[in-house]
Amino acid sequence: MAVELTKEEIKDIIPSVLQYFSDEMDMELSDLKARLLLDFFVSEIGAYGYNQGVNDSQRFMQRQLDDLKGTCHEYPADYWEKRTRKK
């Protein structure tokens, strides 16, 4: 699945790219060059971040499924026990 940025996200990121190149590389980029650079990096390395997010989500969900009974178990007929704990 390709990583795609919204127009709003691109609008938010471009100033950071421009500032980075100005401050760290002592280079002034046009908005177009910054956008082309951003597009390149998103297409080249975006999948690494995406895949890491998928892997992290899978591990999290697997841990939840491994303990599904412990996570979701409800004890039957415990009205009086719960009531006693509230007091």
MODELLER restraints for C-alpha pairs under 7 A, 6 or more apart:
rsr = mdl.restraints
at = mdl.atoms
rsr.add(forms.Gaussian(group=physical.xy_distance, feature=features.Distance(at['CA:2:A'], at['CA:47:A']), mean=6.93, stdev=0.5))
rsr.add(forms.Gaussian(group=physical.xy_distance, feature=features.Distance(at['CA:3:A'], at['CA:42:A']), mean=6.90, stdev=0.5))
rsr.add(forms.Gaussian(group=physical.xy_distance, feature=features.Distance(at['CA:3:A'], at['CA:46:A']), mean=5.89, stdev=0.5))
rsr.add(forms.Gaussian(group=physical.xy_distance, feature=features.Distance(at['CA:3:A'], at['CA:47:A']), mean=6.46, stdev=0.5))
rsr.add(forms.Gaussian(group=physical.xy_distance, feature=features.Distance(at['CA:14:A'], at['CA:34:A']), mean=6.26, stdev=0.5))
rsr.add(forms.Gaussian(group=physical.xy_distance, feature=features.Distance(at['CA:14:A'], at['CA:35:A']), mean=6.56, stdev=0.5))
rsr.add(forms.Gaussian(group=physical.xy_distance, feature=features.Distance(at['CA:17:A'], at['CA:34:A']), mean=6.25, stdev=0.5))
rsr.add(forms.Gaussian(group=physical.xy_distance, feature=features.Distance(at['CA:18:A'], at['CA:29:A']), mean=6.15, stdev=0.5))
rsr.add(forms.Gaussian(group=physical.xy_distance, feature=features.Distance(at['CA:18:A'], at['CA:34:A']), mean=6.41, stdev=0.5))
rsr.add(forms.Gaussian(group=physical.xy_distance, feature=features.Distance(at['CA:21:A'], at['CA:27:A']), mean=5.35, stdev=0.5))
rsr.add(forms.Gaussian(group=physical.xy_distance, feature=features.Distance(at['CA:21:A'], at['CA:28:A']), mean=6.53, stdev=0.5))
rsr.add(forms.Gaussian(group=physical.xy_distance, feature=features.Distance(at['CA:22:A'], at['CA:28:A']), mean=5.40, stdev=0.5))
